[in-house]
Amino acid sequence: MLTRALGLALGFAADRLLGDPHRWHPVAGFGRVASTLEARVYADHRAAGVPHVLALVGGAAGLGLAAQRATRGHPGPAVAVIAVVTWAVLGGTSLDREAAAVGAHLDAGHLPAARVRLTHLVGRDPTHLDEGEVARAVVESVAENTSDAVVAPLVWGALAGVPGLVAHRAANTLDAMVGHRNARYERFGWAAARLDDLLNLPGSRLSALLAASLAPGVGGSARDALDAWRRDAAKHPSPNAGPVEASFAGALGIRLGGVNVYGSRVEDRPVLGSGRPVAPHDISRARTLARRVGVAACGVAVVIALRPTRAPRRRR
């Protein structure tokens, strides 16, 4: 298990130093394959979406398993493979950079530019958002995506190695592509959305717990974060975004939730947290908390990867 732990740590460090690969990103390639398959098998019912997800996520996991088996017994290549895959699937640094870019526009008083840059982070319509609403959108995205793009893949990498890393990222990418509640994907994308919910469950709970424990470092209270998680998380429509966003809200002493516009669809999200409304300076605090949650999650993943395993019994 030492190779897995070392590979995860090196991959996490590579994401921190380099961010996402600028060219030939494997996730982009996976997206193209998924789009091609969707064009061939799409139908407006759940029965079409299930094999679509199984083929893509299962295929990605199978490739990951093959790579892991090919390097078994060769520590150097094994560490390199898991490090490169970890780097490719994590998105913490890119998330942080996008949040920082929106915050910089707000700090400079350039609200229109902040609205445009916000579209790199969220799918909601930013046209009429004021500074506080732009900041709220950034903090919500930082919270949710820290769980989805950093903590959850590290957990699955620790538990299942390369197959766990790529299966989680494949499911998460498919959810972003087809897991929408709209006329086209309400039924076809059901399987992708449910699988993503399942795979993100352990990461979201760990993210919420780490955010609460690290709250004092950003001027917040662990008790407030835990109270917000317990009281408000279940109100959120997402079973995984709810705990994380509620814990971040409590840790930062702010309120999240409210009206979000997605094209012609309007969602009135429940309030998470009992603090003040979000202000532009909270973006920096949320980024700091998210980075620390990522570091702590990497430490937890290394500990999990190093856990002793029971050797199989020999038959007599």
C-alpha positions in Angstrom: 0.0 0.0 0.0 3.0 2.3 0.3 3.1 2.8 -3.5 -0.6 3.9 -3.5 -0.1 6.3 -0.6 3.0 7.8 -2.2 1.3 8.1 -5.6 -1.7 9.9 -4.1 0.5 12.4 -2.3 2.7 13.1 -5.4 -0.4 13.5 -7.6 -2.0 15.9 -5.1 1.3 17.9 -5.0 1.4 18.0 -8.8 -2.2 19.4 -8.9 -1.2 22.1 -6.3 1.9 23.1 -8.3 0.7 22.7 -11.9 -3.1 22.7 -12.0 -4.9 20.8 -14.8 -2.9 19.7 -17.8 -3.3 22.5 -20.5 -3.3 20.1 -23.4 -4.4 16.5 -24.0 -6.4 16.4 -20.8 -7.7 12.8 -20.5 -11.0 14.1 -19.1 -11.6 16.1 -22.2 -11.0 12.9 -24.3 -13.4 11.0 -22.1 -16.0 13.7 -22.7 -15.6 13.4 -26.4 -16.1 9.6 -26.2 -19.1 10.0 -24.0 -20.7 12.5 -26.4 -20.1 10.2 -29.4 -21.7 7.3 -27.5 -24.6 9.4 -26.4 -25.4 10.4 -30.0 -25.7 6.7 -30.8 -27.7 5.4 -27.9 -29.7 8.4 -26.6 -33.4 7.8 -25.9 -35.7 9.6 -23.6 -36.0 7.0 -20.9 -33.9 5.6 -18.1 -33.3 2.2 -19.7 -31.1 3.9 -22.3 -29.1 5.9 -19.8 -28.2 2.9 -17.6 -26.1 1.0 -20.2 -24.6 4.4 -21.3 -23.3 5.0 -17.8 -22.2 1.4 -17.2 -20.2 1.2 -20.5 -18.4 4.5 -19.9 -17.7 4.2 -16.1 -17.1 0.5 -16.4 -14.7 1.0 -19.3 -12.8 3.7 -17.5 -12.5 1.5 -14.4 -11.4 -1.4 -16.5 -8.6 0.7 -18.1 -7.5 1.8 -14.7 -7.5 -1.8 -13.4 -5.4 -2.9 -16.4 -2.9 -0.1 -15.8 -2.7 -1.0 -12.1 -2.1 -4.7 -12.8 0.5 -3.9 -15.4 2.6 -2.1 -12.8 2.1 -4.6 -10.0 5.4 -5.7 -8.5 7.2 -2.6 -10.0 7.1 0.1 -7.3 8.5 2.9 -9.5 6.1 2.6 -12.4 3.2 1.9 -9.9 3.9 5.1 -8.1 4.2 7.0 -11.3 0.9 5.7 -12.7 -1.2 6.5 -9.7 0.5 9.9 -9.3 -0.2 10.9 -12.9 -3.8 9.7 -12.7 -4.3 11.5 -9.4 -3.0 14.7 -11.0 -5.3 14.3 -14.0 -8.5 13.7 -12.0 -8.0 16.3 -9.3 -9.3 19.9 -10.0 -8.5 21.8 -6.8 -6.0 24.3 -8.2 -8.0 25.1 -11.3 -11.0 25.6 -9.0 -9.0 27.9 -6.8 -7.7 29.9 -9.7 -11.2 30.5 -11.2 -12.5 31.6 -7.8 -9.5 33.9 -7.4 -10.2 35.5 -10.8 -13.8 36.3 -10.0 -12.7 37.7 -6.6 -10.1 39.9 -8.2 -12.7 41.4 -10.6 -15.0 42.1 -7.6 -12.2 43.7 -5.6 -11.4 45.9 -8.6 -15.0 47.0 -8.9 -15.4 45.3 -12.3 -18.8 43.6 -11.7 -19.6 42.8 -15.4 -16.2 41.1 -15.8 -16.9 39.1 -12.6 -20.2 38.0 -14.0 -18.6 36.8 -17.2 -15.8 34.9 -15.4 -18.4 33.3 -13.0 -19.7 31.3 -15.9 -16.4 29.2 -15.7 -17.6 28.0 -12.3 -21.4 27.7 -12.2 -24.2 27.1 -14.7 -26.5 29.7 -13.3 -27.4 32.9 -15.2 -25.1 35.7 -13.8 -26.7 38.6 -15.8 -28.5 40.3 -13.0 -26.4 39.2 -10.0 -25.0 41.9 -7.7 -21.6 41.6 -6.0 -23.0 39.7 -3.0 -24.8 37.1 -5.2 -21.7 36.6 -7.4 -19.7 36.0 -4.2 -22.3 33.6 -3.0 -22.2 31.6 -6.2 -18.4 31.4 -6.0 -18.4 30.2 -2.4 -21.1 27.6 -3.1 -19.0 26.4 -6.1 -15.8 26.3 -4.1 -17.5 24.3 -1.3 -19.2 21.7 -3.6 -16.4 21.2 -6.0 -13.8 20.9 -3.2 -15.7 17.8 -2.3 -16.4 16.5 -5.8 -13.0 17.4 -7.4 -10.6 16.9 -4.6 -11.8 15.0 -1.5 -14.0 12.4 -3.1 -11.4 11.3 -5.7 -8.7 11.1 -3.1 -11.0 8.9 -1.0 -11.7 6.5 -3.9 -8.0 6.5 -4.8 -7.1 5.5 -1.3 -9.8 2.7 -1.3 -9.4 1.3 -4.8 -6.3 2.8 -6.4 -6.3 3.8 -10.0 -9.7 2.1 -10.9 -11.3 4.1 -8.0 -9.8 7.4 -9.2 -10.9 7.0 -12.9 -14.3 5.5 -12.1 -15.2 8.5 -9.8 -14.0 11.1 -12.3 -15.9 9.3 -15.1 -19.1 9.3 -13.1 -18.6 12.9 -12.1 -18.0 14.0 -15.7 -21.0 12.2 -16.9 -23.2 13.8 -14.3 -21.9 17.2 -15.4 -22.8 16.3 -19.0 -26.1 14.5 -18.8 -27.2 14.6 -15.1 -29.4 17.7 -15.6 -33.0 18.1 -14.7 -34.2 19.3 -18.1 -36.3 18.1 -20.9 -33.5 16.1 -22.6 -31.8 14.5 -19.6 -34.5 14.2 -17.0 -34.7 10.4 -17.7 -31.6 9.6 -19.8 -29.3 11.2 -17.2 -31.0 9.7 -14.2 -28.5 6.9 -13.9 -25.5 9.2 -14.2 -26.9 11.5 -11.5 -27.6 8.7 -9.1 -24.2 7.0 -9.5 -22.5 10.3 -9.0 -24.5 10.9 -5.8 -23.5 7.5 -4.5 -19.8 7.8 -5.3 -19.6 11.3 -3.8 -21.3 10.4 -0.5 -18.2 9.5 1.5 -16.2 12.5 0.1 -19.0 14.9 0.9 -19.2 13.8 4.6 -15.5 13.9 5.0 -15.4 17.4 3.4 -18.1 18.7 5.7 -16.3 17.2 8.7 -12.9 18.7 7.7 -14.5 22.1 7.0 -15.9 22.1 10.5 -12.7 21.0 12.1 -10.7 23.7 10.2 -13.2 26.5 10.8 -11.2 28.3 13.5 -8.4 28.8 11.0 -10.6 31.1 8.9 -12.1 32.9 11.9 -15.1 30.6 12.2 -16.5 28.1 14.7 -16.5 24.4 14.4 -19.7 24.3 16.5 -21.4 26.7 14.1 -20.3 24.5 11.1 -21.6 21.3 12.7 -24.8 23.0 13.7 -25.4 24.3 10.2 -24.7 20.8 8.8 -27.1 19.1 11.2 -29.8 21.7 10.8 -29.7 22.7 7.2 -28.0 20.1 5.0 -31.1 18.0 4.4 -32.9 21.0 3.0 -30.6 21.1 0.0 -31.8 19.2 -3.1 -28.4 17.5 -3.4 -27.6 14.9 -0.8 -23.9 15.7 -1.1 -23.8 19.4 -1.8 -26.0 20.0 1.2 -23.6 18.9 3.9 -20.6 20.5 2.4 -22.2 23.9 1.6 -23.9 24.0 5.0 -20.6 23.2 6.8 -18.8 25.8 4.8 -21.5 28.4 5.6 -21.3 27.7 9.3 -17.5 27.7 9.3 -17.4 31.0 7.5 -20.2 32.6 9.5 -22.3 33.3 6.4 -25.6 32.3 4.7 -25.7 30.4 1.5 -28.7 29.5 -0.7 -31.3 31.7 -2.4 -32.8 32.1 -5.8 -30.7 30.7 -8.7 -31.7 31.2 -12.4 -30.6 28.5 -14.9 -31.8 29.7 -18.3 -35.6 29.6 -18.1 -35.6 27.5 -14.9 -35.7 29.2 -11.5 -34.7 27.4 -8.3 -35.3 28.9 -4.8 -32.6 27.1 -2.7 -33.1 26.9 1.1 -30.9 29.0 3.3 -27.8 27.2 4.7 -26.2 28.7 7.8 -27.4 31.5 10.1 -24.7 34.1 9.6 -24.6 37.3 7.5 -25.0 37.5 3.7 -21.9 36.6 1.6 -19.5 39.5 0.8 -16.8 39.6 -1.8 -14.0 39.2 0.8 -15.5 35.8 1.8 -14.2 34.4 -1.5 -10.7 34.6 -0.2 -11.7 32.9 3.1 -13.6 30.2 1.3 -10.5 29.5 -0.9 -8.3 29.3 2.2 -10.7 26.8 3.9 -11.0 24.8 0.7 -7.2 24.5 0.3 -6.8 23.4 3.9 -9.6 20.9 3.5 -7.8 19.5 0.4 -4.5 19.1 2.3 -6.2 17.4 5.2 -8.1 15.1 2.9 -4.8 14.1 1.2 -3.5 13.2 4.7 -6.6 11.1 5.4 -6.3 9.4 2.0 -2.6 8.5 2.7 -3.6 7.0 6.1 -6.4 5.0 4.5 -4.0 3.8 1.7 -1.5 2.7 4.4 -4.1 0.7 6.3 -3.0 -2.9 7.0 -4.7 -5.5 4.9 -5.4 -9.0 5.9 -3.4 -11.5 3.8 -5.5 -14.2 2.1 -5.4 -17.6 3.9 -3.6 -20.3 2.2 -5.5 -23.5 1.6 -4.0 -26.6 3.2 
